Amino acid sequence: MTKNQLIEKVARKANLTKRAAADAVNQTFNLIKDGLVKGEKVVITGFGTFLIRSRAARRGRNPQTGETIQIPTKKLPGFTAGKTIKRLIK
């Protein structure tokens, strides 16, 4: 499902105009993004948790030269599905 399809479905289900649904969806995504940028965990009960995961520094290999390189520590966004979603997908 694309973002536009999500907006259309929200508009239909909530009986909103497409513009109002787009604003609601965009604001929801912006609030999740802002929380992650601040380093906060965003919990949506019954759906899941958005959080920042840290990947430790490690040694890697340049595939072209075979040279060993140091890969730095990295922070990545992550999502963990809630129990309800996990049960529905089984």
Residue pairs with C-beta under 8 A, 6 or more apart in sequence:
1 9
3 25
6 25
7 18
7 21
7 22
7 25
8 18
8 21
10 16
10 21
10 24
10 25
11 17
11 18
11 20
11 21
14 21
14 24
16 24
31 42
32 42
32 50
35 41
35 42
35 50
36 42
36 50
36 51
36 52
36 77
39 52
41 49
41 50
41 51
41 52
42 49
42 50
42 51
43 49
44 50
44 82
45 82
46 82
46 84
46 85
47 81
47 82
47 84
47 85
48 79
48 80
48 81
48 82
48 85
49 79
49 80
49 82
50 77
50 78
50 79
51 77
51 78
51 79
51 80
52 75
52 76
52 77
52 78
53 75
53 76
53 77
53 78
54 73
54 74
54 75
54 76
55 73
55 74
55 75
55 76
56 73
57 70
57 71
57 72
57 73
58 70
58 71
59 68
59 69
59 70
59 71
60 68
60 69
60 70
60 71
61 67
61 68
61 69
62 68
62 69
81 89
